[in-house]
Amino acid sequence: MTLKHRRIGLAAAIVTSSLLLTACGGDSSTNEKTVETRELTLDFRAINSTVSPSVDVTDSICDTTLAAVGTEGTDAAIAYMAFYVSNVRLITSSGAEVAVTLDEDQDSQEQGIALVDFRDITSACGGTGEAKAIWNDVTGTYEHTSGTSYTGLKYQLGLPASINHAAPETAGVLSSAVSMSWGWLSGYRYLRMDLMPAGGVQLASGSTGSLWTVHLGATGCSNAADNDGTENRSAAPSGGECDTPNLSDVSLSDFNPDSSKIAVDIAALYAGSNLTVDTGGPSGCMSGTTDAECAEIFARLGLQHATQGDAFTTPIQQVVFSTLND
């Protein structure tokens, strides 16, 4: 090979190498990840799955009679339906969690918590309260990284201990639903679901009650006392925890943040309960550790109840909340 040919060959090799580098590496800016703030709306829909297809009763809670609920297939009207949501996270296809920052709304959202309230009145359904909006949408924002896809959603049914033990007048959104308050030592009801079964509820005392209730909340809580001996609700219990916090971790699969909704299946909550009777204590489940009616309710919320003993040795999967995809 002549010197001229060698030079031509070397030049061709250099050009080829440059093309390969450009093809493989490209413009470095095209491979950079971008982050943008996106809005998220969690649309909770109340459904009754005892009928086929399931009936969406979100917009008519106070005018709805559920058909064939519980082990005895009892018809029941709804008197109250509300719950708190906190610690919301999106789950990516790789399993990573992306925190959702909830919007600040004095009526139903504040301090990272949201009150989902299906009533259209400030009192129990059928009461004399004032008309109000139904709060079934939870809104917030999250930081989206380009190229990320989402497959799930997680949130906690309940309140952090610090908020659970704050007085209503200083707790923002908590003051919007004083009826969710649950005594000075126990904080707030995380979930309140009151049904009025047709024919009433036969109580252990021999009398007949009108409500079968589910009031989920922390128990075994003790607060610090002020100098005058009165209880100071703003002080969290020792260690910041209650003996039984009863916080349910909800995990939903197949969730698309742009289109999915969340079903709240009322019938699923009561599937193992006889709404026509109560064996003792307050009618229904008030989260007490000796309340036998709580065992079936807790299991459906993914919680273990003290009356279950060692019956459940593996994590229980909640069945009340699920993903709705049209």
Wavefront OBJ file of the C-alpha trace (Angstrom):
o trace
v 0.000 0.000 0.000
v 1.321 3.462 -0.941
v 1.612 6.317 1.516
v -1.287 8.055 -0.239
v -3.492 5.003 0.207
v -2.537 4.741 3.871
v -3.553 8.368 4.475
v -6.911 7.842 2.766
v -7.497 4.699 4.829
v -6.661 6.496 8.074
v -8.998 9.375 7.211
v -11.825 6.951 6.446
v -11.256 5.202 9.770
v -11.433 8.508 11.628
v -14.684 9.494 9.866
v -16.207 6.076 10.542
v -15.251 6.251 14.222
v -16.781 9.711 14.516
v -20.037 8.520 12.984
v -20.152 5.562 15.333
v -19.546 7.780 18.345
v -22.259 10.155 17.206
v -24.701 7.290 16.612
v -23.972 5.623 19.940
v -23.606 8.674 22.117
v -25.707 11.194 20.255
v -26.479 14.568 21.677
v -26.074 14.151 25.445
v -28.988 16.491 26.063
v -31.461 13.995 24.525
v -30.678 11.430 27.243
v -31.149 13.733 30.190
v -34.130 13.094 32.479
v -36.511 15.955 33.054
v -38.700 16.498 36.102
v -42.020 18.286 36.025
v -44.762 18.897 38.581
v -47.996 17.161 37.653
v -51.465 17.423 39.126
v -53.318 14.397 40.491
v -56.978 13.874 41.345
v -58.076 10.797 43.277
v -61.754 10.282 42.473
v -63.340 8.076 45.145
v -66.578 6.380 44.058
v -68.936 4.730 46.554
v -70.368 1.509 45.141
v -72.657 -1.320 46.181
v -71.379 -4.600 44.742
v -74.307 -6.729 45.960
v -76.130 -5.893 42.737
v -74.828 -6.664 39.265
v -73.403 -4.584 37.788
v -72.208 -2.648 40.808
v -74.142 0.555 41.462
v -72.325 3.878 41.929
v -74.075 5.761 44.739
v -71.515 8.550 45.179
v -73.882 11.388 44.333
v -76.875 10.037 46.240
v -75.538 8.631 49.522
v -78.198 10.289 51.651
v -80.984 9.040 49.374
v -79.716 5.500 48.920
v -80.934 2.234 50.406
v -78.389 -0.520 49.898
v -79.853 -3.834 48.821
v -78.927 -7.185 50.363
v -76.008 -6.139 52.595
v -74.260 -8.410 55.101
v -74.613 -12.096 55.848
v -78.415 -11.871 56.093
v -78.889 -9.860 52.905
v -80.346 -6.906 54.797
v -81.516 -3.718 53.112
v -79.997 -0.677 54.807
v -80.098 3.095 54.376
v -76.902 5.122 54.727
v -76.742 7.644 57.568
v -73.055 8.644 57.416
v -70.050 7.849 55.219
v -66.666 9.568 55.574
v -62.985 8.715 56.087
v -59.509 10.280 56.252
v -56.721 9.663 53.735
v -53.030 10.451 54.335
v -49.514 9.557 53.132
v -50.481 9.246 49.454
v -47.897 7.753 47.071
v -47.805 6.674 43.434
v -45.981 3.439 42.611
v -43.783 3.254 39.517
v -43.329 0.217 37.284
v -39.989 -0.399 39.031
v -41.648 -0.404 42.465
v -40.403 3.010 43.583
v -42.705 5.288 45.575
v -43.383 8.868 44.458
v -44.823 11.080 47.184
v -47.983 13.060 46.472
v -48.285 16.498 48.066
v -51.936 17.150 48.847
v -53.369 20.564 48.062
v -54.178 22.852 50.980
v -57.943 23.305 51.213
v -59.389 24.475 54.519
v -62.633 22.567 53.945
v -61.410 19.066 53.190
v -57.594 19.016 52.818
v -54.773 20.325 54.960
v -51.502 19.238 56.594
v -51.132 16.295 54.234
v -54.507 14.770 55.086
v -57.810 14.718 53.227
v -61.346 14.103 54.435
v -63.403 12.097 51.951
v -67.023 12.791 52.897
v -69.915 11.519 50.789
v -72.635 13.394 52.686
v -74.306 16.386 51.074
v -75.349 17.748 54.466
v -73.419 18.794 57.598
v -75.433 16.446 59.827
v -76.151 12.757 59.460
v -78.300 11.967 56.435
v -81.890 12.902 57.129
v -80.841 15.425 59.774
v -81.333 19.165 59.945
v -77.824 20.223 58.938
v -76.949 22.666 56.193
v -76.322 21.609 52.614
v -72.680 21.087 51.651
v -70.625 19.801 48.757
v -69.729 16.123 48.511
v -65.971 15.748 49.085
v -65.037 12.680 47.081
v -62.064 14.119 45.165
v -58.596 14.298 46.724
v -56.247 16.594 44.817
v -52.495 17.078 44.903
v -49.273 17.212 42.912
v -46.285 14.948 42.339
v -42.877 15.220 40.708
v -42.875 13.239 37.469
v -39.579 12.118 35.948
v -39.635 11.691 32.170
v -39.872 8.084 31.062
v -41.545 6.971 34.302
v -44.704 4.875 34.176
v -47.012 4.192 37.105
v -48.736 0.964 38.054
v -50.060 1.479 41.579
v -51.211 3.747 44.380
v -50.716 3.598 48.136
v -52.239 5.617 50.953
v -53.093 5.291 54.605
v -56.648 5.113 55.881
v -56.326 7.254 58.996
v -54.366 10.097 60.562
v -50.770 10.505 61.761
v -50.514 10.442 65.563
v -49.541 14.121 65.767
v -52.693 15.191 63.942
v -54.934 12.572 65.522
v -54.338 14.208 68.898
v -54.785 17.832 67.862
v -57.763 19.826 69.116
v -60.397 20.531 66.423
v -60.074 24.319 66.646
v -56.332 24.113 65.889
v -56.374 21.212 63.469
v -57.616 22.861 60.287
v -59.570 20.362 58.236
v -60.486 18.413 61.372
v -62.732 21.268 62.417
v -64.725 20.783 59.206
v -66.112 17.517 60.541
v -66.391 17.713 64.318
v -68.646 14.665 64.125
v -65.522 12.655 63.235
v -64.028 13.610 66.614
v -63.873 10.686 69.007
v -63.399 11.821 72.591
v -60.415 13.524 74.174
v -58.254 10.458 74.606
v -58.881 8.587 71.362
v -58.545 11.302 68.727
v -60.663 10.997 65.610
v -62.581 8.371 63.738
v -60.494 7.392 60.732
v -63.582 5.982 59.077
v -67.208 6.492 59.999
v -69.884 4.412 58.311
v -73.372 4.350 59.842
v -76.118 2.188 58.358
v -79.807 1.989 59.270
v -80.843 -1.637 58.629
v -84.465 -2.276 57.729
v -86.209 -3.653 60.829
v -83.565 -2.250 63.174
v -80.816 -3.972 65.162
v -81.574 -6.423 67.971
v -79.259 -5.508 70.838
v -77.932 -7.769 73.583
v -79.971 -5.756 76.090
v -83.168 -6.889 74.409
v -83.954 -3.489 72.944
v -83.917 -2.528 69.278
v -81.432 -0.030 67.883
v -81.625 1.910 64.638
v -77.946 2.046 63.621
v -75.219 -0.499 62.845
v -72.029 1.532 62.893
v -68.394 1.172 61.894
v -66.146 3.677 63.672
v -62.495 2.906 62.963
v -59.871 4.661 65.058
v -56.915 4.276 67.398
v -57.494 2.796 70.844
v -55.377 2.482 73.968
v -54.346 6.149 73.806
v -53.347 8.291 76.789
v -52.545 11.993 76.603
v -50.528 14.238 78.869
v -52.411 16.358 81.402
v -52.206 20.125 81.740
v -51.176 21.709 85.044
v -54.812 22.081 86.054
v -55.365 18.361 85.631
v -57.382 18.578 82.437
v -56.403 16.516 79.443
v -54.230 18.186 76.829
v -55.285 16.751 73.524
v -52.519 18.467 71.600
v -49.953 16.302 73.391
v -49.416 13.034 71.571
v -49.468 9.802 73.608
v -46.242 8.549 75.116
v -43.957 7.584 72.263
v -46.319 9.176 69.751
v -48.320 5.983 69.378
v -51.487 4.400 70.708
v -51.527 0.775 71.847
v -53.556 -0.115 68.766
v -53.200 2.605 66.098
v -55.466 0.717 63.660
v -54.006 2.432 60.594
v -54.847 0.567 57.404
v -52.291 0.661 54.581
v -54.143 0.555 51.268
v -52.256 -0.628 48.187
v -53.938 -0.588 44.772
v -52.581 -2.150 41.593
v -53.263 -1.321 37.936
v -53.610 2.360 38.809
v -53.187 5.021 36.115
v -52.879 8.521 37.637
v -54.394 10.061 34.499
v -57.576 7.989 34.328
v -58.147 5.543 37.198
v -60.763 6.034 39.905
v -61.006 4.372 43.324
v -63.996 2.245 44.270
v -65.164 2.192 47.895
v -67.239 -0.967 48.138
v -69.722 -0.536 50.983
v -71.048 -4.066 50.611
v -67.539 -5.536 50.861
v -67.031 -3.835 54.231
v -70.101 -5.567 55.680
v -69.842 -8.875 53.815
v -69.072 -10.864 56.985
v -71.401 -8.990 59.352
v -74.985 -9.652 60.431
v -76.578 -6.201 60.447
v -79.730 -7.370 62.220
v -78.093 -8.095 65.598
v -75.313 -6.977 67.935
v -73.903 -9.307 70.569
v -72.848 -6.678 73.094
v -71.566 -3.170 73.626
v -72.366 -0.331 71.212
v -74.174 -1.462 68.077
v -71.725 -2.421 65.347
v -67.944 -1.952 65.594
v -66.416 0.888 67.610
v -62.836 -0.474 67.362
v -62.811 -1.705 70.960
v -60.424 -4.594 71.579
v -63.218 -6.762 73.015
v -65.864 -5.849 70.435
v -66.656 -9.110 68.642
v -68.337 -7.321 65.730
v -64.986 -5.736 64.826
v -63.245 -8.957 63.784
v -64.934 -9.252 60.385
v -64.891 -5.497 59.769
v -61.188 -5.178 60.577
v -60.262 -8.108 58.342
v -61.907 -6.421 55.361
v -59.891 -3.284 56.051
v -56.637 -5.241 56.191
v -56.356 -5.068 59.982
v -56.077 -7.698 62.698
v -58.405 -7.379 65.670
v -57.648 -8.539 69.212
v -60.590 -10.973 69.208
v -59.018 -12.854 66.290
v -56.135 -14.067 68.444
v -53.729 -16.041 66.273
v -56.321 -16.745 63.594
v -54.471 -14.521 61.121
v -50.723 -15.102 61.047
v -50.105 -13.494 57.640
v -50.902 -9.964 56.465
v -54.577 -9.501 55.678
v -55.501 -7.926 52.345
v -58.126 -5.193 52.461
v -61.062 -5.644 50.067
v -62.985 -2.384 50.456
v -60.880 -0.182 48.140
v -60.036 -1.124 44.557
v -59.008 0.449 41.255
v -61.735 1.442 38.788
v -60.669 1.580 35.144
v -63.291 2.435 32.526
l 1 2 3 4 5 6 7 8 9 10 11 12 13 14 15 16 17 18 19 20 21 22 23 24 25 26 27 28 29 30 31 32 33 34 35 36 37 38 39 40 41 42 43 44 45 46 47 48 49 50 51 52 53 54 55 56 57 58 59 60 61 62 63 64 65 66 67 68 69 70 71 72 73 74 75 76 77 78 79 80 81 82 83 84 85 86 87 88 89 90 91 92 93 94 95 96 97 98 99 100 101 102 103 104 105 106 107 108 109 110 111 112 113 114 115 116 117 118 119 120 121 122 123 124 125 126 127 128 129 130 131 132 133 134 135 136 137 138 139 140 141 142 143 144 145 146 147 148 149 150 151 152 153 154 155 156 157 158 159 160 161 162 163 164 165 166 167 168 169 170 171 172 173 174 175 176 177 178 179 180 181 182 183 184 185 186 187 188 189 190 191 192 193 194 195 196 197 198 199 200 201 202 203 204 205 206 207 208 209 210 211 212 213 214 215 216 217 218 219 220 221 222 223 224 225 226 227 228 229 230 231 232 233 234 235 236 237 238 239 240 241 242 243 244 245 246 247 248 249 250 251 252 253 254 255 256 257 258 259 260 261 262 263 264 265 266 267 268 269 270 271 272 273 274 275 276 277 278 279 280 281 282 283 284 285 286 287 288 289 290 291 292 293 294 295 296 297 298 299 300 301 302 303 304 305 306 307 308 309 310 311 312 313 314 315 316 317 318 319 320 321 322 323 324 325 326
